[in-house]
Amino acid sequence: MLVAASAAFVTMFVAEMGDKSQLISLTMASCYPPLQVLAGAMVALTAVLGLAVVVGGYIVSVVPHTLIAIIAGLVFIVMGLYNYRSGDERPAECRGREGFFQTMVMVFAAEFGDKTQVAAFFLVAGFGYPLAVFGGAMAAMFLNHLLAVFVGSRFLAKINPRYIRIVSSTLFIVIGLTIIIAEIFPSS
């Protein structure tokens, strides 16, 4: 269970670094109170990741584990390659008066069907521990968006987005290969 939570934490933290929902939180925090923005982002992320965890938990009960692990590993590799090839995303414009609701709606829309939701789905399907994956994923999202809201604007402004994309892409590919190798060559 700890491995599932740790894998979810690392995967989500890396995947979210420089992603559009993090940039939404960063941008919204420049217009609205930071806690309002953070709360809106967390409500949206709870809904999106909760949905992924529930669906992933169901898949575990009907599909053989080996097939799930190999598919999950391949999905991570493909996401890493896609992430590497995708361009730099720019934050949305800040509009409206209500930071909580604006952030919540924009983050939900940005994350629905995004790589982090897909990753949570496959982590649950691969490890079979929905609550551990959800807890690890939400802890990573909280830390990531906390950084975006309070420190991210200064920190990310100094780092080339290309470097962030390369590191996150490489880690996705490594996680995918690890899932496949661990399934094909189990340690016990």
N, C-alpha and C positions, 0 to 999 in steps of 0.2 A: 504494500500500500504506500509506503514511504517513497519507493521508486516511482510509482505512478504520480504521486504529488510533486516530487522533485522534477520529473520529466515534464510535467505540465507547467510547472513554474518556469523552468529554463526555456522551454519552447515558447510560451506565451510572452515572456519578458523580451526575448530576442525578436520574436515575430512582430511585436508591437512597437519596438524601437524605431522611430521615424515613420511609423504607419499613419495613415490618414486620420484615424480617430485620436491618436496622440497629438497630431498637429491641430486637430479641432480643439482639443482641451487647451493646448498651448495658446492658440489664437483667442479662444473665448475668455481665457484668464486675463487677457490684456484689456478686455472690455467689461468684465463682470467680476464680482467677488470670487476669489479662488475656491473657497469651500462650496459655493453654489455650483461652480463648474465641475468640481470633483464629484459632488453628489449626483449631479445629472449624468455624468459619464458612468459612474458606478451602477446606477439604476439600469441604464441601457445595457451595460456589459453583463450584468447579472441576468437580464432577460435573454440576451443572445446566447451566452454560454450555458445557461440553464437548459435552454432548448436543445443545444448540441449534446449535452450530457445525457438528457433523457432519451434522445433518439439513439445515441451511441450505446447506452445501457440495454436497450431493446435488441439491437443488432447482435450483441454478445450472446444473447440467449438463443438465437436461431442460426447463426453462421459459424462454421468451424474456426477455431482460434488461429490455426496456421494460415488459413486463407485471409483472415482479417489482418494478421500481422504483416503478411507479405504485401497486401494492398495498402495498408497504412504506411509501411516503409516506402513503397513506390510513390504514394501521394506526397510524402515529405520531400522526397527527392525532386519530384516534379515541381512542388511549391518552391523549393530552393532555386531551381533553374528558372522558373517563371519570375520569381522575385529578383533574381540577378538581371534578367533581361528587361524587366519593367523600368519605366522612367521614374524620375523623382516626382513624388506627389506633392502638390502644394496645398496649404491649408485653405479651408473655405472662408469666405468673407464673413465678418461678424455682423449679424443683423438682429434686430428685435430688442426687447427690453428685459426679458426674463431669461437670465443666464442658465438657470437650472433646466427649464423646459427646452430652450434652444439647444443646449448641449446634449440633453437626453435624446432628443429627436435626431439630431445630426449624427451622434455616435451610434445610435441604434441602426440608422440607415447605412452608415459607413461599414459597420461590422456585420450586418446580416449577410450571410453567405461569404464573408471574407475569410482569408486564410486562417485567422485565429479561431473562428467558429468551426471551420473544417478540421483544423488541428485538434481541437477539443473533442470533436466527434470521433476522430480516429484514435486519439489517446484513450478514450473510454472503451472504444471497441477493441483496441489492442491490449490494454491492461486489465480491463474488467472491473475497475474500481471507480464508479461514477463520482462518489463524494470526494475521494482523494484527488481526482483530476479537477473537479470543480473548485475545491479548496486551493489547490496549487495554482490553477489558472487565475482565480480571482485575486489571490495574493500578488501574483505577478502584475495583473492589470492595475491593481491599486497602487503598487509601488511605481509602475511605469507612468500612470497618469498623475500621481503625486509629483513625480519628477517633472513632468510636462507642465503642470500648473505652477509649481513654485520655482523650479530651477531650469527647466528645459529650454526656455527661450534664450537664455544666455549661453547655455552649454551647447545646444544643437546649432546655434547660429555660428559657432566656431568650428564645427566639424563638417567636413564635406559629406553630403548625403550619399555620395557614391560609396564612401568607405563604410558607412553604416549598412548600406544595402549589400555590399560584398561580405561583410562579417555575418550578417543575419542569413544570407543565402548559403554560405558555407556551413553554418551550424545546422540549418534545415537538412542539408544533404547528409551531413554526418549523423544526425539523429535518424534519418531514414535508413541509412546503411546499418546503423547499430540495431535498429528494430529487426531488420531482415536477417542479419548475421546471428543475432541472439535467438531467433526462431529456428534457423537452419542448423546452428551449432549450439544447442543448449548447454549450459555449464554443468547441469546436474543430470 
